[in-house]
Amino acid sequence: MGAFGVDEEYLRQIDGARRHLHALISTKQCAPIMLRLAWHDAGTYDAKTRTGGPNGSIRNKEELNHEANRGLKIAVDLCEEVKSKYPRITYADLYQLAGVVAVEITGGPTIDFVPGRKDSNESPEEERLPDAKQGASHLREVFYRMGLSDKDIVALSGGHTLGRARPERSGFSGAWTKDPFKFDNSYFVELLQGETEGLLKLPTDKALEQDPAFRRYVELYAKDEAAFFRDYAESHKKLSELGYGLMSRRSSVADKSRATLTRGVLGVVIAVTFFMLGYLYDSHIRSRHLVLSTY
């Protein structure tokens, strides 16, 4: 998959949508489900077949009805409010932008967002997303399929600092942290403290603590929130761009503008130079004629 052209008007709509999402998510207190929407749209990617991924296909009825996506129609419908005001933005970009904003307004790291994703009307088969009832080998199978690493698995799992599980959606109930609307490193702190009354620990959560390769990242992030924020921002960006070779669209548009300006200035300089040379040549001829005529 490749990125389509993103011009200055598209970037203006992205800026407007970002502001709208900021107000919407703050008012509705829906950061956790917006983050879940972004993850579930992106998390179907298969690096070998180059199918699935952050292409907006989760809006399709077939995919939205997948068991893992229960409840996400709420987020899809909320995003329609933004889409109606900024119609040029693809659903693929909109859903990933919603995830980025959800992290940022709850105190999380700033995530570099680059637009340019195309929408797809084709949905992948079911069961590409992680199954919370399974363990470390399953997590690796799912995330390695996407082209992600052990560090990505643990860092992205830290997003469970937001929100809570609901039995009607996942079969589980409860929040992972004491403040499910604050993005911080408390997910990892709680994970190392073992079972805590009132807090949720899924089998996939426990796998992070029990697997030695995963645990070293859990311990790092529990003691160093800055390290977690740095790695989370990097992993989230990777997840949100799976299948797309996105460069900085703002830089690209700015570079084109600068190139156009440079060509314009260069044209003026060349024109002035030719004018001056012509003027000097004419002056030289007139001067020579004047000198010759005095003899």
Secondary structure, DSSP 8 states (H G I E B T S, - for coil): -------HHHHHHHHHHHHHHHHHHHHHT-HHHHHHHHHHHHTT-BTTTTBSSSSSGGGSHHHHTSGGGTTTHHHHHHHHHHHHHSTTS-HHHHHHHHHHHHHHHTT-------------S----S--S--TTS-HHHHHHHHHHHT--HHHHHHHHGGGGS-EE-TTTTS--EESSS-TT--SSHHHHHHHT---TTB---HHHHHHHHSHHHHHHHHHHHH-HHHHHHHHHHHHHHHHTTT-----HHHHHHHHHHHHHHHHHHHHHHHHHHHHHHHHHHHHHHHHHHHHHT-
